[in-house]
Amino acid sequence: MPLGLKMLRLLLRFPLVALSLLGGGAAAQAPDWRSAAPPLPLSAPVTAFTTPVAIGGAAWGPWRKLCREQSERPDRAPRRDCLSVAAVERDAAARAVRLSLAPEVLRGEKLAVLRRDDGSIISFTHEPPDAARDGALVPWRRQFESWSLTARRLAPGAIFEMPIPDQARGATCRPEGLSRLGARQVLVAICAVELAGPLGNTGQEARIAIAGRVAIDVPTGMIAAQGYAARIETFNGGRSNGVVVLPSRHWLE
């Protein structure tokens, strides 16, 4: 589940503990904040499925951009940024595709990604490779990995995990049904997680609840769209500093 917000980046630098799963914790206590999650741009109703659905098997789809739109503060307009897909090349020997990605925020830079048919990421480097600088790409790789599920079969009602960058545990998800995004079949799931922990040596603590829906592209396992809200509350000496709710969405186009 791609976070990417400045405030969440700060909070998630510190060790946090997963507290609750679907239907529990803050999500159950304060349901209204979840309505801030942007809706998915589905082109068909969500219908239940009764037999397991095979997710993945193809390395890539028709997409030319990976985009996200994030609210970093409630009083500011959301910020949008995209990774443009400059080239897609099939690597038959590796059973993978080589993607050349151009981040809008890094003008002149290109990233090379090798994603297998099973959804695993083999490599994520500069293009051309630059060992001296490739270490700086770790956040970008984690972000891309959070958009990419490995091949699996999902049974009706089966609980599975969506990765969260820089966290050992991800969000807990439950399938809602099948739908479509344009011509692509997607599996829609409801996801939620609650994290809590100290903010370094500040003496403050944070509680972060995240809830939303995702649309998983069935042929590839890529997260084709996601809309979620993050409820962030910090505490000083046990007293709340207040609550901020930030919506975000991400999509492939």
HELIX and SHEET records of a PDB file:
HELIX    1   1 LYS A    6  LEU A   11  1                                   6    
HELIX    2   2 GLY A   25  GLN A   29  1                                   5    
HELIX    3   3 PRO A   31  ALA A   36  5                                   6    
HELIX    4   4 ALA A  131  ASP A  134  1                                   4    
HELIX    5   5 GLY A  135  LEU A  137  5                                   3    
HELIX    6   6 VAL A  138  GLU A  145  1                                   8    
SHEET    1   A 4 VAL A  17  SER A  20  0                                        
SHEET    2   A 4 ARG A 184  PRO A 198 -1                                        
SHEET    3   A 4 ALA A 171  LEU A 181 -1                                        
SHEET    4   A 4 PHE A 160  MET A 162 -1                                        
SHEET    1   B10 VAL A  17  SER A  20  0                                        
SHEET    2   B10 ARG A 184  PRO A 198 -1                                        
SHEET    3   B10 GLN A 204  ASP A 217 -1                                        
SHEET    4   B10 ILE A 223  ASN A 236 -1                                        
SHEET    5   B10 ARG A 239  LEU A 252 -1                                        
SHEET    6   B10 LYS A  65  GLN A  70 -1                                        
SHEET    7   B10 ARG A  79  ASP A  91 -1                                        
SHEET    8   B10 ALA A  96  PRO A 103 -1                                        
SHEET    9   B10 LEU A 111  ARG A 116 -1                                        
SHEET   10   B10 ILE A 121  HIS A 126 -1                                        
SHEET    1   C 2 VAL A  53  ILE A  55  0                                        
SHEET    2   C 2 ARG A 152  LEU A 154 -1                                        
END                                                                             
